[in-house]
């Protein structure tokens, strides 16, 4: 903080000190850079590439079911099994029913392996599911 007083002119000079503003903005930029990758929901999986689809960033608005390469199933970040996946999903839906269900499956899985997870969910009454893909790099 500084202020120039006097000098060759009489009276005070009013100058805006932007250093504190720049400091605050740099700290905010760093915070957003660190927090943004953490905002994706669910367990991290390598998604398959897709040519079509709607582009959106998942920042927690979906209830995420993740299927890893070893066929481990996670509801959000909690490990689940095929026997109790509907119960786990319904437990999350108890807090917020409006969240759409997003399936994130590893690209190395076959469609049959992904379908083995989707079938118990559909039989449990949750028939609307979104599939996550990476945007094709063409």
C-alpha positions in Angstrom: 0.0 0.0 0.0 1.4 3.3 -0.9 0.5 6.9 -1.4 2.5 9.7 -2.9 2.5 12.9 -1.0 4.0 16.1 -2.0 6.7 16.3 -4.6 6.8 19.1 -7.1 3.0 19.5 -7.0 1.0 20.7 -4.1 -1.7 18.3 -2.7 -2.1 14.6 -2.7 -1.9 12.4 -5.7 -4.6 9.7 -6.0 -3.2 6.5 -7.6 -4.9 3.1 -7.8 -2.7 0.4 -6.3 -3.5 -2.7 -8.4 -1.0 -5.0 -6.7 -3.4 -6.4 -4.2 -6.0 -7.0 -6.9 -3.5 -8.9 -9.1 -2.5 -11.0 -6.1 -6.0 -12.0 -5.3 -6.8 -12.8 -9.0 -3.7 -15.0 -9.3 -4.6 -16.9 -6.1 -8.2 -17.4 -7.5 -6.8 -18.7 -10.8 -4.6 -21.2 -9.1 -7.5 -22.4 -6.9 -9.7 -22.9 -10.0 -6.9 -24.7 -11.8 -6.5 -27.1 -8.9 -10.2 -27.7 -8.2 -11.5 -28.1 -11.8 -10.1 -31.6 -12.5 -11.5 -32.8 -9.1 -15.1 -31.8 -10.1 -15.6 -34.8 -12.4 -17.8 -37.3 -10.7 -17.3 -41.0 -10.2 -14.2 -43.1 -10.5 -11.7 -42.2 -13.3 -11.9 -44.6 -16.3 -10.6 -44.4 -19.8 -13.7 -43.7 -21.9 -14.3 -45.0 -25.4 -14.3 -42.5 -28.3 -17.5 -41.5 -29.9 -18.3 -39.7 -33.2 -21.8 -38.5 -32.2 -23.3 -37.3 -28.9 -24.0 -34.2 -26.9 -21.0 -32.5 -25.5 -21.2 -31.6 -21.8 -18.8 -31.6 -18.9 -19.9 -33.8 -15.9 -19.5 -31.6 -12.9 -21.6 -33.6 -10.5 -25.0 -33.2 -12.0 -25.2 -36.9 -12.9 -25.4 -40.0 -10.7 -22.4 -41.9 -12.0 -21.9 -45.6 -12.3 -18.3 -46.4 -13.3 -17.1 -49.8 -14.6 -13.4 -50.3 -14.6 -11.4 -52.7 -16.8 -11.3 -55.4 -14.1 -15.2 -55.1 -14.1 -15.2 -53.4 -10.7 -18.4 -51.4 -10.4 -18.7 -48.1 -8.5 -21.7 -46.0 -7.7 -20.2 -42.5 -7.5 -17.0 -43.4 -5.6 -18.4 -46.3 -3.5 -17.6 -49.8 -4.6 -20.6 -51.9 -5.4 -21.5 -55.3 -6.7 -24.1 -56.5 -9.3 -26.2 -58.0 -6.5 -26.7 -54.7 -4.7 -26.1 -52.1 -7.4 -29.8 -51.1 -7.5 -29.9 -50.7 -3.7 -26.8 -48.5 -3.9 -28.3 -46.4 -6.7 -31.6 -46.0 -4.9 -29.7 -44.9 -1.8 -28.1 -42.0 -3.8 -31.5 -41.2 -5.5 -33.1 -40.9 -2.0 -31.2 -37.6 -1.6 -31.9 -36.3 -5.2 -34.2 -38.1 -7.6 -33.7 -35.6 -10.4 -30.1 -36.6 -11.2 -29.8 -38.6 -14.5 -27.9 -41.9 -14.4 -24.5 -41.8 -16.3 -22.7 -45.0 -17.2 -18.9 -44.6 -17.5 -17.3 -47.8 -18.8 -13.7 -48.4 -19.6 -12.9 -48.5 -23.3 -11.3 -52.0 -23.1 -14.5 -53.6 -21.9 -16.8 -55.4 -24.4 -20.4 -54.4 -24.9 -21.4 -57.7 -23.2 -19.5 -56.8 -20.0 -21.1 -53.3 -19.9 -24.5 -54.8 -20.6 -24.0 -57.2 -17.7 -24.0 -54.1 -15.4 -26.8 -52.3 -17.2 -29.3 -55.2 -17.1 -29.7 -55.4 -13.3 -30.1 -51.6 -13.3 -32.9 -51.8 -15.9 -34.6 -54.7 -14.1 -34.6 -52.5 -11.0 -36.7 -49.9 -12.8 -34.1 -47.4 -13.9 -34.5 -47.6 -17.7 -33.0 -44.2 -18.7 -29.2 -44.3 -18.7 -26.6 -42.1 -20.4 -23.4 -43.5 -21.7 -20.2 -41.4 -21.4 -17.7 -41.2 -24.3 -14.7 -39.1 -25.2 -15.2 -36.8 -28.1 -13.6 -38.2 -31.3 -10.4 -36.2 -32.0 -11.2 -35.6 -35.7 
